[in-house]
Amino acid sequence: METFYAAIIAAGMAGYIGTEVLTTSTPFAAFSSACNIKGNISLNNGERIYHVPGQEYYDETRVSRSHGERWFCSEADARAAGWRKAMR
């Protein structure tokens, strides 16, 4: 585990401690159970859409960080980043 923390600090991401995220703008938001809003980018048109638990396609939606997708800790964070809520 010490190696993990050393890698985080070496990468300049010292805002991450254990399983808590100190700021919602960090790329490590996915590690907090409170950050369960999935930010997905449409393959059809590149639109940025977020999904909240309980929505129709939430369970099927996958977050691919390599494609620019991400997790959010609140709907307000998602909207502020320019994402819209899924319609279903």
C-alpha positions in Angstrom: 0.0 0.0 0.0 2.9 2.4 0.7 4.0 2.0 -3.0 0.5 3.1 -4.0 0.6 6.2 -1.9 4.2 7.0 -3.2 2.9 6.7 -6.8 0.0 9.1 -6.0 2.3 11.7 -4.5 4.9 11.2 -7.2 2.2 11.9 -9.8 1.3 15.1 -8.0 -2.1 13.8 -6.8 -1.6 14.3 -3.1 -5.2 15.3 -2.6 -6.2 11.6 -2.5 -6.1 9.9 0.9 -7.2 6.4 1.5 -10.7 6.0 0.1 -11.7 9.6 0.5 -11.5 12.3 -2.2 -10.7 15.7 -1.0 -11.9 17.5 -4.1 -14.4 16.4 -6.7 -12.2 17.8 -9.5 -9.5 15.1 -9.0 -9.4 12.2 -11.4 -9.6 9.9 -8.4 -13.3 10.7 -7.7 -14.1 7.1 -8.9 -12.5 5.7 -5.7 -15.0 7.2 -3.4 -18.3 5.4 -2.9 -20.0 8.8 -2.7 -19.0 9.6 -6.2 -21.4 7.3 -8.0 -22.5 9.4 -10.9 -21.3 8.1 -14.2 -20.1 10.6 -16.9 -20.4 8.9 -20.3 -19.5 10.3 -23.7 -21.9 9.3 -26.5 -20.2 7.3 -29.3 -22.7 8.7 -31.8 -22.2 12.4 -31.3 -19.7 13.0 -28.6 -22.3 14.4 -26.2 -21.3 14.3 -22.5 -24.1 12.7 -20.5 -24.2 11.7 -16.9 -26.2 8.8 -15.3 -27.4 8.7 -11.7 -28.2 5.5 -9.7 -31.7 4.3 -10.5 -31.9 5.5 -14.1 -32.8 3.0 -16.7 -29.3 2.5 -18.2 -27.2 3.2 -15.1 -26.1 -0.4 -14.5 -25.2 -1.0 -18.2 -23.2 2.3 -18.4 -19.5 1.9 -18.2 -17.0 4.7 -17.5 -13.9 4.5 -19.7 -11.4 7.1 -18.4 -9.2 6.5 -21.4 -12.1 7.9 -23.6 -12.4 11.0 -21.4 -15.3 9.6 -19.3 -15.4 10.2 -15.6 -17.2 9.9 -12.3 -18.9 12.8 -10.5 -19.7 13.2 -6.8 -22.8 15.4 -7.4 -25.1 16.4 -10.2 -24.0 20.0 -9.7 -20.4 18.9 -10.3 -21.5 17.2 -13.5 -23.5 20.1 -14.8 -20.7 22.6 -13.9 -18.3 20.5 -16.0 -20.7 20.8 -19.0 -22.4 17.4 -18.8 -26.2 16.9 -19.1 -28.4 14.4 -17.3 -29.5 11.3 -19.2 -33.2 11.4 -20.1 -33.8 7.8 -19.0 
